[in-house]
């Protein structure tokens, strides 16, 4: 039996219906990210150990803009 992926919506979902954000799934061996407006499209997947450095790099990129 296949278990559905436990997607969680970002707390920065925006106004209205809160669909302007990403959803994250924290699984055993990886973290997956998808666009909440198009959940059937591509999913970005990282090994768990690579997710935090990815987020930190994003924060640094937007901090310097």
C-alpha positions as CSV (number, residue, x, y, z in Angstrom):
1,X,0.0,0.0,0.0
2,X,1.3,3.5,-0.9
3,X,1.0,6.1,1.8
4,X,0.1,9.6,0.7
5,X,2.8,12.2,1.1
6,X,2.2,14.4,4.2
7,X,2.4,17.9,2.5
8,X,2.4,20.9,4.8
9,X,1.8,24.4,3.6
10,X,4.2,27.2,4.4
11,X,3.2,29.6,7.2
12,X,3.9,32.4,4.7
13,X,1.0,31.5,2.5
14,X,-0.1,35.0,1.6
15,X,-3.6,36.5,1.7
16,X,-6.8,35.2,0.2
17,X,-7.1,31.5,0.1
18,X,-3.4,31.0,1.0
19,X,-2.5,29.4,-2.3
20,X,0.6,31.6,-3.1
21,X,3.2,29.4,-1.4
22,X,5.1,26.2,-1.3
23,X,4.3,22.9,0.4
24,X,6.9,20.8,2.1
25,X,6.9,17.0,2.8
26,X,9.4,15.8,5.4
27,X,10.0,12.1,4.6
28,X,12.4,9.5,6.0
29,X,15.3,10.1,3.6
30,X,14.4,13.3,1.9
31,X,12.6,16.6,1.9
32,X,10.3,17.5,-1.0
33,X,9.0,20.9,-2.1
34,X,6.2,21.7,-4.5
35,X,4.2,24.7,-5.7
36,X,0.8,24.8,-3.9
37,X,-0.8,26.3,-7.0
38,X,0.3,23.4,-9.2
39,X,0.7,20.3,-6.9
40,X,0.6,17.9,-9.8
41,X,3.6,19.4,-11.5
42,X,7.3,18.9,-10.7
43,X,8.5,18.3,-7.1
44,X,12.0,19.5,-5.9
45,X,13.6,16.8,-3.7
46,X,16.6,17.0,-1.5
47,X,18.4,14.5,0.7
48,X,17.5,15.5,4.3
49,X,21.1,16.7,5.1
50,X,21.1,19.1,2.1
51,X,17.8,20.8,2.9
52,X,19.0,23.1,5.7
53,X,22.1,24.4,3.7
54,X,19.7,25.0,0.8
55,X,17.4,27.1,2.9
56,X,20.3,29.0,4.5
57,X,21.6,29.8,1.1
58,X,18.2,31.2,0.0
59,X,18.0,33.3,3.1
60,X,21.5,34.7,2.5
61,X,20.6,35.5,-1.2
62,X,17.5,37.4,-0.3
63,X,19.2,39.2,2.7
64,X,21.8,40.7,0.4
65,X,19.3,42.0,-2.2
